[in-house]
Amino acid sequence: MIPALGLGLVVGIVLGVVGGGGSIIAVPALVYGVGMSPAQAIPTSLLVVGVSSLAALLPRVREGLNWPVIALVGAAGIPAAWGGAAVGWLLDPNILMLAFAVIMVAAGIRMLSRSRETEGSCSTGPHRSFRSCAPKAVGVGLLVGFLTGLLGVGGGFLITPALTIFLGLRMKQAVGTSLAIIVINSAAGFSAHAAGYTIDWATTMAFAVPAILGSLVAARLAGRLKDKHIRISFAVLIFAVAVWVTAGTVTA
């Protein structure tokens, strides 16, 4: 219970600050820190991250969310999440965890390589173009949704970079928009993994309650941070967890 409480708080703080990355910590934390099997950890992670993301989203609603992007990415991600879950059942769990680490490193590199904030076709500014934005948003939704089902992640560690790099959203708007998409993707991913899954309520609640509280507090404090600092913190976090996941998988 003690690892579950502490790691749940970390997950919530990460979600509240960077609008994603909670599942990057949640899945390995549940596997290596709490002792769940990957088959148990994936739906538990989706449940906890989905609820925590909803809590972190509430303080950000007034800041403005990009609802067309949320609708396009979220809708494309639902069937893709089911497809990813079907593929995941055919693969070895250790291969999935290593794939997890590789994708995290790639996302971190892309975040660090983005040196400045520029508005793109999906932004709410004067450069907005729905015709140009829609195909990109659907493509991001399909990719992130598939990985959500395959790896048991809410997708935030990919959604946030994708929204800034490919769709041109500014970091602070991308964080809130990402949280809304994570809620949709987590629900879709959980429904795909729910068959035969029995919730361990004691462990799940010990993990979820501090995650929800941490996400609420962190979301309010994150408004004081600059976009650049959020982006660098996000990249450093996923590099660290990629090393942790790789070491744990290779050792196992």
C-alpha angles and dihedrals in degrees: 000000000000094000089045092053095047097042092045090057091052091051091052094049092050092049092049095050105038103020094238145024094092094117091048086067099029099059097048090038092055092045102042102020103038099026102240122148116247089251090059096037096055099060092036090053092049091050095048096041093047093053093042092049090053089053092049091047096060097071089049099053092089091053090066130259128215098243098180090056091046090053096046098043093041095048093048091047098057100070090035090056091054090050092049091051091052091053092045092059089061097053134079112259092231090055089052092052092049090048086051090057095047093051091048092055091049091050092048093051091051091050093052092045091059099087100174141028115249129170117242138189093285097050124106091239132093093285093063116130117173093194091057094038100051099067091046093048092049091049092051090048093052094048097045093042092053092050090046091060095037099048102023095243130137088230098237095126087061100030096058094052091042093052092051101036103036104022099035100234118154114249100252093049090044091056094056093040090049092053091054091050091047090057090054095044094045091053091049093046093047092051089053092052098036097092109103093359118131116195116235093217098189095053094037093052092045087054098038103047097058089040091057094045092046092050093051094050095042093049090058093048095045092072089074094058125091120242091243093055092049091050094049092046090051092052094047091049096054093045089055094048092046089058090047094050093046093049092048094048095046091047091050 
